[in-house]
Amino acid sequence: MRRIAGLFLLFTTAAFAAAQAVRDQVTDLLKHRQWAEAQAVLEKIVAAEPANAEAYFFLGQVQINRGDQEHAVESLEKATSLVPTDSEYFRELGDAYGISAQKGGLFSKLGWAKKCKAAYDKAVELDPKNLNARMSVLEYCRQAPGFVGGGMDGAYAQAAEIKKLDPLRGRQAYASLYLADKKYDLALAEFDAVLKVTPDDYTSLYQVGRLAASSGQFLDRGLASLRRCLELTPPAGEPGRAPTHWRIGNILEQKGDKAGARTAYEAALKADPQFPQAIEALRKLREADGKNG
């Protein structure tokens, strides 16, 4: 669900203090998304090695994946206090703060949001070449209002820096902002520039489909892009099968193909039985059928 490949790579390459057998055990648990089992092992490690920052870092990621943002914040704050120079630790801490902001009450959101932005900014300060950290700042600025440090000016500034470091990823960053600004032609042009170099770039293909589903434009192009995504392996951290089928259903509905849309939504639920958007989409189709009947 969340950058599993990156987590797996970091874990396997880290100078982890636990015995090799324990490392192998946790690596396998993370690879297979066995979060509860991985958490149990990691909790034993941090209990035995309270200065093991890496263990706290991975424990925090596991807790995020389990929806336990409160303890994830505690684990990641511990990791950053033990190693205050690691950019990735602060970026992940920002994620935990951001989730806390989303789930918090009205009066706590402001404080969590400010902490989220501060952690992302710190991650960029520690490593200006950390593209994931810059993307986190970009997404924060895109979504958050100005009074908590957000705003599209900040988002476009990050896109410019990302493009300097990685032109293709910079194009994706700009495209996501154009999409948010409903500048659909500009967004599609950026995605096309990426796909011209890497025709099977999953992120760009999915975003072309998202653009089509959201805007009602380029429907055939979006449908073809999403169907190509189903033939590829989603990279870690990217939308998987369920959201891809759901977006296909969105496009088919707009094309007037209700039967095809229903099939797509059912495929989304087969991939993830709890996928809320597909559940809601099927409910609306049933209601429409009832009215028409």
DRENNULO-41706 format. One line per 3 residues: their letters; for each residue x, y, z of N, C-alpha, C. Coordinates in pm, whole numbers, always signed. Atoms other than C-alpha are relative to their C-alpha. Layout:
BEGIN
A) X/Y/Z/X/Y/Z/X/Y/Z  ... .
***
This chain:
BEGIN
MRR) +82/-121/+0/+0/+0/+0/+85/+125/+0  -79/-121/-13/+272/+250/+87/+148/-29/-19  -142/+11/+28/+610/+227/-84/+62/-127/+58 .
IAG) -48/+125/-57/+654/-139/+11/+138/-34/-53  -130/+34/+57/+942/-186/-229/+111/+82/+63  -100/-85/-63/+1128/+110/-82/+27/-41/+142 .
LFL) -16/+45/-138/+1067/-11/+270/+83/-127/+2  -70/+126/+7/+1188/-357/+174/+148/+21/-30  -139/-27/+37/+1503/-219/+11/+77/+61/+115 .
LFT) -67/-65/-112/+1587/+7/+302/+29/-98/+112  -19/+94/-110/+1537/-271/+549/+113/-96/-29  -100/+100/+32/+1755/-515/+365/+139/+59/-10 .
TAA) -132/-60/+14/+2038/-266/+317/+44/+72/+126  -34/-76/-120/+2030/-103/+660/+96/-78/+87  -89/+61/-98/+2295/-165/+921/-82/-29/+125 .
FAA) +96/+29/-106/+2029/-322/+1140/+69/-82/+107  -76/+57/-111/+2148/-426/+1485/-48/-139/+39  +50/+131/-39/+1931/-735/+1522/+78/-109/-72 .
AQA) -67/+114/+61/+2062/-1082/+1437/-50/-22/-141  +37/+21/+139/+2059/-1189/+1074/-131/-77/-13  +123/+79/+8/+1784/-1443/+1139/-123/+87/+23 .
VRD) +112/-90/-28/+1561/-1171/+1282/-22/+93/-118  +11/-86/+118/+1637/-940/+989/-72/-72/-113  +63/+78/+106/+1541/-1214/+747/-149/-20/+27 .
QVT) +139/+22/-37/+1222/-1281/+937/-85/+125/-26  +76/-124/+17/+1112/-917/+939/-8/+38/-148  +0/-28/+143/+1211/-869/+575/-111/-77/-71 .
DLL) +103/+83/+62/+985/-1157/+476/-140/+48/+39  +130/-48/-45/+698/-1022/+686/-40/+128/-73  +29/-125/+70/+725/-678/+527/-33/-26/-147 .
KHR) +21/+32/+140/+746/-825/+179/-142/-52/-23  +133/+60/+14/+420/-1012/+236/-107/+79/+75  +96/-91/-63/+251/-719/+414/-62/-58/+126 .
QWA) +49/+58/-125/+214/-913/+736/+34/+98/+113  -33/-113/-86/+201/-595/+939/-2/-36/+149  +10/+32/-143/+90/-736/+1274/+120/-82/+46 .
EAQ) -114/+85/-37/+360/-1000/+1277/+130/+80/-2  -120/-84/+6/+626/-749/+1166/+6/+94/+120  +3/-91/-114/+516/-508/+1437/+43/-71/+127 .
AVL) -37/+75/-121/+549/-776/+1704/+151/-20/+8  -145/+20/+1/+907/-850/+1599/+74/+131/+26  -66/-130/-15/+1003/-482/+1573/-15/+55/+141 .
EKI) +18/-47/-138/+856/-403/+1913/+95/-71/+96  -98/+71/-82/+1076/-672/+2065/+140/+59/-20  -133/-55/+28/+1379/-520/+1893/+19/+134/+70 .
VAA) -18/-131/-63/+1317/-164/+2016/-1/-10/+152  -4/+21/-144/+1251/-296/+2365/+140/-42/+45  -134/+46/-33/+1590/-466/+2362/+107/+101/-39 .
EPA) -98/-96/+51/+1767/-187/+2169/-65/+137/-10  +74/-128/+2/+1612/+148/+2267/+67/+111/-79  -68/-101/+82/+1871/+341/+2063/+3/-38/-148 .
NAE) -1/+48/+137/+1796/+156/+1739/-98/+85/-83  +85/-93/+74/+1663/+440/+1523/-66/-67/-118  +55/+64/+118/+1615/+222/+1218/-121/-87/+35 .
AYF) +113/+83/-41/+1391/-17/+1407/-122/+86/+27  +113/-91/-24/+1175/+274/+1522/-57/+52/-133  +45/-48/+131/+1161/+402/+1164/-91/-102/-67 .
FLG) +80/+103/+63/+1034/+71/+1028/-126/-30/+81  +118/+20/-84/+801/+28/+1324/-105/+108/-31  +92/-108/+33/+650/+367/+1243/-69/-24/-133 .
QVQ) +60/+29/+131/+595/+266/+880/-104/-111/+12  +96/+109/-19/+427/-57/+987/-126/+53/+68  +115/-54/-72/+203/+134/+1227/-86/+88/-90 .
INR) +78/-77/+98/+102/+374/+948/-83/-94/-86  +72/+95/+83/+8/+78/+732/-114/-67/+75  +107/+60/-81/-203/-56/+1019/-103/+103/+45 .
GDQ) +96/-102/-37/-386/+274/+1059/+15/+53/+141  -25/-42/-138/-230/+347/+1398/+92/+122/-2  -84/-117/+17/-109/+701/+1337/+54/+53/+133 .
EHA) -45/-52/-130/-84/+785/+1709/+133/-62/+39  -126/+65/-37/+183/+524/+1776/+106/+16/-109  -96/-28/+108/+340/+585/+1434/+72/+131/+26 .
VES) -62/-128/-35/+401/+945/+1538/+105/-20/+109  -94/+23/-110/+566/+826/+1860/+125/-71/-50  -116/+76/+48/+790/+577/+1679/+89/+86/-89 .
LEK) -78/-80/+94/+896/+821/+1408/+63/+121/+67  -64/-106/-79/+956/+1104/+1653/+122/-55/+73  -115/+62/-67/+1184/+863/+1839/+113/-20/-101 .
ATS) -102/+21/+103/+1366/+776/+1516/+72/+130/-33  -63/-128/+37/+1425/+1142/+1427/+77/+60/+116  -77/-51/-114/+1539/+1223/+1780/+133/-73/+14 .
LVP) -124/+78/-9/+1796/+943/+1766/+94/+32/-116  -82/-36/+117/+1917/+1036/+1415/-64/+123/-63  +66/-123/+49/+1822/+1401/+1350/+52/+51/-133 .
TDS) -58/-44/+128/+2010/+1414/+1018/-52/-82/-118  +49/+88/+106/+1812/+1157/+819/-123/+60/-67  +109/-62/+74/+1592/+1315/+552/-123/-88/-8 .
EYF) +114/+92/+18/+1377/+1007/+499/-78/-20/+129  +70/+12/-128/+1298/+978/+869/-98/+115/+16  +87/-117/-17/+1158/+1330/+869/-115/-1/-102 .
REL) +109/+8/+97/+961/+1273/+550/-109/-95/+48  +99/+96/-49/+796/+968/+699/-75/+54/+122  +66/-64/-114/+728/+1159/+1020/-105/+100/-49 .
GDA) +97/-90/+59/+557/+1422/+805/-125/-73/-45  +116/+81/+40/+334/+1148/+663/-87/-32/+121  +76/+35/-121/+236/+1041/+1014/-76/+121/+54 .
YGI) +67/-123/-43/+158/+1401/+1110/-118/+32/-94  +106/-30/+97/-44/+1444/+789/-122/-88/+20  +112/+91/-26/-256/+1137/+860/-72/+41/+128 .
SAQ) +60/-47/-125/-312/+1267/+1213/-86/+123/-24  +78/-119/+33/-431/+1596/+1065/-132/-38/-67  +121/+43/+70/-677/+1416/+838/-101/-62/+95 .
KGG) +89/+74/-90/-818/+1209/+1122/-32/+76/+128  +19/-73/-124/-800/+1469/+1397/-127/+83/+2  +115/-87/-14/-1075/+1689/+1531/+27/+137/-58 .
LFS) -8/-130/+66/-1142/+2036/+1402/+111/+86/+57  -96/-90/-62/-919/+2214/+1652/+142/-56/+2  -135/+58/+1/-630/+1969/+1632/+61/-2/-140 .
KLG) -51/+10/+137/-601/+1971/+1251/+108/+103/-29  -93/-108/+28/-420/+2304/+1244/+140/-33/+51  -130/+33/-58/-144/+2191/+1479/+69/-114/-73 .
WAK) -58/+113/+71/-93/+1859/+1303/+47/+42/-139  -37/-44/+134/-86/+2029/+963/+132/+78/+3  -124/-78/-10/+185/+2273/+1072/+119/-92/+28 .
KCK) -108/+96/-27/+391/+1984/+1212/+36/-79/-126  -22/+73/+126/+347/+1797/+884/+88/+81/-94  -78/-85/+91/+477/+2087/+677/+142/+20/+51 .
AAY) -134/-20/-57/+768/+2147/+917/+87/-124/-20  -77/+124/+17/+874/+1781/+895/+41/-17/-146  -35/+9/+142/+858/+1782/+514/+109/+101/-37 .
DKA) -101/-102/+29/+1055/+2106/+499/+135/-42/+55  -126/+47/-60/+1316/+1957/+731/+62/-110/-85  -51/+107/+86/+1345/+1652/+506/+69/+57/-123 .
VEL) -61/-65/+117/+1417/+1878/+207/+127/+73/+40  -119/-72/-48/+1661/+2088/+411/+117/-96/+19  -106/+97/-27/+1855/+1777/+513/+55/-62/-128 .
DPK) -43/+57/+127/+1867/+1641/+158/-79/+65/-113  +72/-69/+108/+1767/+1884/-119/-24/-85/-124  +18/+89/+115/+1797/+1599/-371/-99/-111/+27 .
NLN) +100/+102/-32/+1537/+1385/-195/-130/+34/-73  +115/-31/+83/+1271/+1387/-465/-132/-36/+70  +122/+37/-72/+1018/+1205/-247/-37/+107/+102 .
ARM) +27/-107/-96/+1054/+1476/+16/-56/+123/-70  +51/-115/+75/+1005/+1748/-243/-142/-26/-50  +137/+33/+42/+698/+1567/-377/-96/+10/+117 .
SVL) +85/-11/-119/+562/+1552/-23/-33/+147/+27  +26/-144/-18/+603/+1930/+10/-96/+48/-107  +88/-41/+110/+442/+1976/-331/-145/-39/+28 .
EYC) +136/+47/-25/+140/+1765/-238/-63/+73/+118  +52/-76/-113/+106/+1942/+95/-46/+139/-47  +34/-134/+46/+112/+2283/-72/-121/-1/-94 .
RQA) +113/+9/+93/-133/+2168/-338/-133/-13/+75  +125/+30/-70/-389/+2055/-81/-31/+95/+114  +22/-78/-122/-339/+2285/+218/-18/+148/-32 .
PGF) +17/-145/+20/-453/+2647/+246/+123/+79/+45  -116/-82/-27/-208/+2932/+277/+27/+24/+147  -23/-33/-141/-262/+2992/+649/+68/-113/+78 .
VGG) -81/+105/-62/-98/+2655/+725/+119/-34/-89  -122/+18/+80/+186/+2699/+475/-20/-63/-136  +26/+58/+131/+14/+2563/+166/-15/+105/-108 .
GMD) +21/-93/+111/-76/+2720/-166/+70/-47/-125  -52/+49/+128/-14/+2655/-533/+133/+63/-38  -132/-59/+30/+280/+2897/-553/+111/-88/+55 .
GAY) -99/+89/-60/+474/+2672/-316/+8/-132/-74  +1/+126/+73/+366/+2364/-508/+75/+13/-132  -70/-19/+128/+487/+2504/-842/+150/+22/+22 .
AQA) -142/-19/-29/+814/+2608/-680/+70/-134/+19  -58/+133/-18/+875/+2248/-575/+7/-74/-134  -3/+65/+132/+783/+2123/-924/+120/+47/-81 .
AEI) -115/-55/+72/+1049/+2353/-1068/+130/-63/+49  -122/+61/-55/+1314/+2214/-832/+9/-148/-37  +1/+142/+37/+1209/+1855/-903/+42/-17/-145 .
KKL) -33/+12/+142/+1236/+1914/-1277/+149/+24/-25  -145/-21/+13/+1592/+2044/-1233/+76/-129/+32  -68/+120/-46/+1686/+1720/-1055/-33/-121/-85 .
DPL) +47/+116/+78/+1483/+1476/-1266/-106/+49/-97  +95/-60/+95/+1321/+1612/-1584/-130/-78/-18  +121/+78/+20/+1078/+1323/-1629/-93/+9/+122 .
RGR) +83/-10/-119/+960/+1328/-1271/-52/+142/+18  +46/-138/-5/+941/+1704/-1291/-121/+22/-88  +117/-11/+87/+703/+1673/-1583/-124/-60/+67 .
QAY) +112/+59/-74/+485/+1442/-1374/-49/+94/+109  +39/-93/-107/+492/+1695/-1093/-81/+116/-57  +74/-110/+64/+385/+1979/-1322/-137/-48/-47 .
ASL) +127/+52/+50/+116/+1759/-1475/-101/-14/+112  +92/+15/-112/-33/+1683/-1134/-55/+135/+44  +46/-133/-39/-53/+2055/-1061/-94/+58/-106 .
YLA) +91/-45/+105/-206/+2136/-1400/-135/-71/+12  +124/+75/-18/-460/+1864/-1332/-82/+61/+114  +69/-63/-113/-544/+2022/-996/-58/+135/-39 .
DKK) +47/-131/+48/-580/+2359/-1171/-98/-10/-117  +92/+27/+111/-804/+2197/-1435/+53/+52/-134  -64/-35/+127/-555/+2286/-1708/+31/-132/-72 .
YDL) -11/+138/+44/-619/+1952/-1873/+90/-18/-122  -86/+11/+118/-447/+2017/-2206/+148/+6/+39  -138/-11/-46/-128/+2124/-2030/+43/-126/+74 .
ALA) -32/+122/-74/-142/+1823/-1798/+26/-116/-95  -17/+110/+94/-187/+1580/-2085/+129/+15/-80  -125/-22/+74/+103/+1739/-2273/+121/-44/+81 .
EFD) -112/+42/-86/+334/+1679/-1976/+6/-153/+10  +0/+146/-7/+224/+1316/-1940/+46/-60/-133  -42/+51/+131/+270/+1266/-2315/+151/+9/-19 .
AVL) -145/-15/+11/+625/+1396/-2291/+72/-112/+74  -58/+112/-75/+700/+1131/-2028/-21/-131/-77  +33/+126/+67/+524/+853/-2221/+73/-15/-133 .
KVT) -79/+8/+123/+716/+941/-2537/+135/-65/+26  -129/+57/-37/+1035/+845/-2354/-18/-139/+60  +26/+128/-66/+890/+563/-2141/-148/-34/-17 .
PDD) +141/+24/+34/+566/+436/-2300/-79/-74/+106  +70/+76/-103/+486/+208/-2008/+22/+58/+140  -12/-63/-131/+543/+459/-1730/-136/-8/+71 .
YTS) +128/+30/-65/+272/+338/-1492/-64/+126/+57  +55/-119/-64/+233/+665/-1305/-68/+90/-102  +57/-88/+102/+175/+867/-1622/-124/-61/-64 .
LYQ) +117/+66/+57/-61/+610/-1770/-120/+11/+93  +112/-8/-95/-270/+602/-1454/-53/+143/+8  +44/-138/-14/-278/+979/-1431/-75/+49/-125 .
VGR) +79/-32/+120/-396/+1009/-1792/-141/-53/+17  +132/+55/-27/-681/+780/-1694/-76/+80/+104  +63/-82/-105/-750/+982/-1383/-47/+133/-57 .
LAA) +36/-126/+64/-749/+1301/-1589/-130/-16/-79  +119/+22/+82/-1005/+1154/-1828/-124/-21/+87  +115/+29/-86/-1229/+1021/-1551/-47/+124/+74 .
SSG) +35/-118/-78/-1217/+1349/-1359/-56/+112/-86  +36/-115/+84/-1257/+1589/-1649/-111/-28/-99  +95/+33/+106/-1481/+1399/-1888/+56/+21/-138 .
QFL) -66/-21/+129/-1229/+1471/-2163/+95/-116/-29  -98/+103/+41/-1001/+1235/-2361/-41/-138/+51  +49/+122/-63/-1222/+942/-2253/+61/-127/-61 .
DRG) -57/+119/+62/-1097/+689/-2507/+148/-15/+35  -142/+2/-35/-738/+783/-2439/+17/-46/+146  -10/+38/-139/-793/+751/-2064/-32/-146/+23 .
LAS) +39/+140/-13/-964/+415/-2098/+113/-92/-44  -112/+82/+50/-677/+274/-2304/+117/+3/+97  -111/-14/-93/-423/+405/-2055/-24/-85/+126 .
LRR) +31/+77/-121/-598/+247/-1756/+3/-150/-29  -5/+143/+35/-638/-85/-1935/+144/-47/-16  -142/+35/+6/-266/-79/-2005/+57/-15/+140 .
CLE) -45/+13/-139/-208/-24/-1633/-31/-137/+57  +37/+133/-51/-392/-349/-1562/+91/-109/-53  -94/+97/+56/-135/-527/-1779/+140/+13/+60 .
LTP) -130/-26/-60/+155/-382/-1581/-6/-25/+151  -9/+14/-145/+274/-430/-1223/+7/+138/+62  -5/-135/-59/+191/-122/-1014/+126/+18/+85 .
PAG) -114/-27/-87/+505/+30/-861/-47/+23/+144  +33/-24/-140/+514/+56/-483/-45/+144/+19  +50/-133/-29/+310/+350/-362/-96/+55/-102 .
EPG) +91/-47/+104/+107/+383/-683/-135/-71/+14  +130/+65/-6/-266/+309/-715/+3/-136/-67  -3/+136/+51/-326/-61/-770/-123/-36/-80 .
RAP) +108/+52/+84/-591/-277/-931/-136/+61/+34  +134/-48/-37/-894/-158/-732/-27/+142/-51  +28/-134/+54/-863/+216/-808/+5/+7/-151 .
THW) -6/-1/+146/-770/+139/-1168/-132/-48/-59  +132/+48/+47/-1087/-67/-1222/-108/+104/+28  +101/-102/-35/-1289/+203/-1044/+2/+116/-99 .
RIG) -10/-109/+97/-1158/+474/-1276/-50/-44/-138  +55/+53/+125/-1235/+253/-1575/-152/+6/+3  +144/-9/-15/-1589/+229/-1443/-53/+141/-14 .
NIL) +38/-141/+14/-1607/+608/-1413/-8/+40/-147  -4/-39/+142/-1509/+649/-1777/-111/-68/-77  +105/+72/+72/-1747/+380/-1900/-138/+58/+31 .
EQK) +126/-66/-33/-2033/+547/-1713/-18/+126/-85  +8/-124/+77/-1952/+875/-1887/-21/-28/-149  +20/+38/+139/-1952/+690/-2219/-137/-66/-20 .
GDK) +134/+58/+10/-2300/+554/-2140/-4/-151/+9  -8/+146/-9/-2185/+194/-2089/-19/-41/+147  +27/+31/-141/-2356/+116/-1756/+36/-143/+35 .
AGA) -34/+140/-26/-2310/-259/-1788/+151/-17/+15  -146/+7/-10/-1938/-218/-1850/+50/+64/+127  -39/-68/-124/-1912/+25/-1561/-24/-91/+119 .
RTA) +31/+91/-111/-2083/-224/-1328/+106/-111/+9  -102/+106/+1/-1840/-495/-1435/+133/+52/+55  -126/-59/-47/-1545/-261/-1369/-5/+21/+151 .
YEA) +11/-22/-144/-1673/-169/-1022/+5/-133/+76  -6/+132/-63/-1724/-535/-939/+143/-55/-1  -140/+41/+7/-1366/-603/-1053/+82/+74/+106 .
ALK) -68/-76/-104/-1250/-325/-820/-22/-64/+137  +30/+63/-130/-1425/-495/-528/+60/-140/+10  -69/+129/-3/-1277/-829/-627/+145/+19/+41 .
ADP) -139/-31/-36/-934/-668/-598/+11/+47/+145  +2/-51/-137/-1026/-494/-272/-146/+7/+45  +142/+5/-38/-1361/-592/-115/-48/+119/+83 .
QFP) +37/-114/-83/-1354/-283/+107/+21/+135/-70  -31/-124/+70/-1276/-27/-164/-124/+89/-2  +125/-75/-23/-1523/+249/-69/-57/+65/-124 .
QAI) +51/-68/+119/-1544/+432/-402/-78/-94/-90  +72/+97/+83/-1647/+115/-585/-132/-40/+65  +124/+32/-72/-1902/+29/-317/-104/+109/-24 .
EAL) +91/-113/+21/-2055/+376/-351/-47/+7/-145  +37/-6/+141/-2048/+364/-731/-105/-106/-34  +99/+106/+24/-2236/+32/-736/-133/+34/+65 .
RKL) +124/-40/-67/-2489/+167/-487/-77/+99/-87  +65/-100/+83/-2561/+463/-713/-57/-62/-127  +52/+67/+118/-2599/+237/-1016/-127/-77/+32 .
REA) +121/+74/-38/-2848/+19/-830/-118/+95/+22  +105/-97/-21/-3043/+326/-724/-54/+53/-134  +41/-48/+132/-3049/+452/-1083/-83/-105/-72 .
DGK) +76/+108/+63/-3167/+113/-1206/-140/-9/+60  +129/+5/-67/-3444/+119/-948/-93/+110/-45  +81/-112/+46/-3566/+460/-1056/-46/-20/-143 .
NG) +35/+21/+140/-3554/+365/-1420/-97/-117/-17  +88/+116/+9/-3735/+39/-1348/-141/+35/+37 .
***
